[in-house]
Structures are given as structure tokens and as C-alpha cells.
Amino acid sequence: MTTTLDRTATTAAGGRAASRAAWSSLSTAGRARLLAECSGIAVAGTGPSGRAVGPQDARSQAAHDLGGDVRSRCDRVLHDVAAHAAALPAGSVRSTRVRTELVVDAGFPLELATLHLAAALIADETVLLGLCGHVTAGTLRYVRAVAALLPGGVLRISRGDRLVSGGTDRVVWLSSDCVTDRSPVTRGLAVVAAMTTSRQIVDGTSDPARRAAAPTS
């Protein structure tokens, strides 16, 4: 016997599948643009509310207004990616449909991690984003809001220490010492990274170690 709950679950699953198919049918630029739009909505929905009541609150509000908070910096990255993707030749980024685990180690700039996340998502990868170390409550609300606005299953968020869940097609580790992301899409967005941060992405590594100085006599 089919119950109302069964029908509801079936309808929900069908809706998720339809939204996922619609996401995959978009062009690279279309996915990048929708990702930026979702980010803008998430920033607006998770920003500080009410009037500042003290010096610290006033400074926090001023930083937000100037776009100095993490959420606003990540949002700028996603809008820069969308603008860059719009200029890419049609078909230059092929849909991969792989499952990726993206682990962001403690101390790694979240705005740079956002660049790697955007590269995976616009290549039509489904992403499990693992956040290690300290993440502010506001930042966590922001990334969860972005995940909720995207089609179901495209982006999932996990929190913890040294996260590697497994069961995905590839694992990308982002740390202050090394970045294991060798996606050609990420390398193609290096120009966005240059606009966003002083860090550089070279051959799948971030901030490669400097060569040892030549010995002096």
C-alpha cells in the first residue's frame, strides 16, 4: 500500500533529481553565474542584523559594510569566477560528473578555498566540503546557505578535524603547505586567484617552497 509519506518521499527524490539534471544541463558560465547568485543571497541572508550597540559591534558592522568579512570575500571570489567563466570559449570546460571531497585544513584562507570549490562545481562535480579547524558561526551559516540554495546533493558541508570521509572519486586537500588540487579547471582560474589573493597556484601546489639559496664562500 502506498502511503502519503511514500508519495512525498518519491516526489522529493524526483524533485532533487530534476534540479540536479537542470544544473548539469547548464553551461559552465551558467553554473558559475548561478553559484554567484546563490552566494549573494547567502551573504544577504546571513549578514549581521540589527544596529550596532557597542564599539566592537560597530567595528564588525563597518568591516561587513566594507566587504572585509570572510563571507563577503568569498562572495567576491564567486562573482569574479562568474565573470571569468562568461568569457571562456563554449565547451572549454567539460562536465566531469565526478564526486569530490574538498578538505580545507585549519589556517587555509577560505576565500582561496572558495576558488577551488567554484572550479569543482562549475565542472559539474558534486562536492563534499570538509572544514577543519576554527570556522566562525557566521561563515558556517554562509556556506551552509549556499549549499541549501544549490540543487540537492551538489554541495554538502561537514565539520571536524582531519576530515577524509572517502567514498568519492577524488580527494583534494587544501593546507598552508600544499594544495593537491590538480584540476585543469582550477589552473584555468589562476587569473582569478591573482585578483583575490597574493597566493599563487602553480602545478597543483600553493605557495611552493622557495629554492634554497646558493652557498656563499
N, C-alpha and C positions, 0 to 999 in steps of 0.2 A: 504494500500500500504506500502510495506517495503522500507524504505529509507536506504541510506548508513550509516547514523548516527545510525539507529536502528540495522543494522548488526554489526557495530563497537561496540556498547554497548553490544550486545549479545555475540560477540566474546570475549570482555574484561571480561565480567562476567564469561564466560566459562573458560577463562584462569586462573582467580583467583580461581575458584572452583577446577580446575585441580591441581594448585600449592598447594592449601590448602590440597587436598586429598593426594598429594605426600608427604607433610610434615607429615601428620598424619600416613602415611604408614611406615615412618622411625622408627627405633628402638630408644630407649631412648638415647643410645650412639650416634646414627646418628643425632638426633635432637641437642644434646649437641655439637657435632662436627661442624655441620653446623652453629649453633649460634656463636661459637667461630670464625669460618672463616668469618662470616659476620662482627663480631666485629673488626677483624683485618683489613678488607677492610675499615670499617668506620673510624678507627683510622688513617689509612694512608691517607684517603680522606679528613679528617677534621683537620689534623695537621697544625702547623704554616708553612707558605710558605715564601720564600724569606730569605735574610740574615738579621741577627740582626743588628740594626743600632744604638743602644744605650745600656747603662748598664742594664736598666730594660729589654729590649728585649733580651739581652744576657743571663740574668738570667732565663728568661722564656724559652728560647731555651734550656739552659742547663738542666732545670728541665724536659723538654719534653724528651730530649735525655736520661736522666737517668730513665725515666718512672715514674717521680714523679707527673705528672699531673693526673687529675681525669680520663680522658679518658683512659690513659694507665693502671691505677689501675683497672678500671672496666674491661678492656680487659684481664688483668692477671687473674681476678676472673673467667671470662668466659672460659679461657683456662684451668684453674685449675679444673673447673666443668667438662669440656670435658674429661680431663684425669681421673678424678674420676669416671665419668659415664661409661667410657670404661671398668672399672674394675668391674662394677656391674653385678650380675648374670642376664642372659636374663630373661625378664618378671618380674623383681623385682619392676619396676615402671609401674603401669597400666595407660593406657590412660584414662583421665577423661573427656575430651571434654567439660569442663565447661567454663563459661565466668567469668573472674576475673577482679575486679578493684583493682589495687595496688596503694595506695596513699602514697607518700613519703613526710613526713612532713619536714618543714624547720629545718635544722640543723642535719638531719639524714644522715649519711655517704652514699654517692651514691654507693660506691663500695660494701657496705653491702646490700644495696637495690638491687644491681645487682644480688646478690646471690639468693634473694627471687624471682626476675624476672626470673632468669635461671631455678629455681626449677619449677615454674609455666609453663614455655614454654616447658621444656623437658617432662613435664607430659601431654603435648598436650592441655593445656589451652590456650584460647585466652585472651589477657591481654590488658586492658586499663590502661596505666601507667600515673598517675597524679603526677606532680611535683609541690610542693608548695614552697614558699619562693624563695630565690635567686638562680638562676642557671646561670652559665656563658654561654655566647653565644656559645663558643666552645663546651662545654658539651652538650648543647641543640642540636647543629648540629650533634654531635656524636650519641646521642640516636635516633634522627630522621633518621639518615642514617642507623642505624641498623634496625629500623622499616621498612624503604623502601627496604632494601635488603632481608628481610624475606618475605615469601609468604603473599599476600594481606590479611589483616584482622587479622593476627596472633598477631601483636603488633601495638597498636595505642598510641599516645602521646597527653597528654593535659597539659596545664599550667594554674595556677591560685592559689587562696588561699582557703584552706579548701575544697578541691575537693572531693565530693562524688556525682557522677552522677547518680548512681542507675541503675536499669535495668539489673544487672549482677547476676550471681549465687552466688557469694561471694565477699565480700569486705575485703581487707587486709589493715590495717593501720600500717605504719611504723613511729614511732616517737622516740625521745630520751628517753621517759619514758616507752613506752610499744610497743611491736610488737604483732599484733593479728593474725599473720600467724601461723596456727596450721597444715599446710600441712605436711604429713609424708615425702614427698619428701624433703622439706626444712630441716627437722630434720635429714634426711639421709645425707645431705650435710654439717652437722655441722663440719666435719673434714676440709672442705674447708674454712669454716668461721674461724676456728682456725688458718689456714695458712694466712688468709687475714687480720684479724683484731684482736685486743685484746678483742673485744666484744664477748659475748657468747650467744648462743641460747639455752634456757632451757624451755621446756614445753610451747613453743609458746610465750615466752617473751624474751626481750633483756635487758641485764643489770638489772636483778631483784633487787629490793630494798634490801639493806643489813638488816639483822636482827638487832633489837635494842640491844645494849649492856646490859648485865645483870647489875642491880643496884648494886652499891657498898656501903658498910656501912661506 
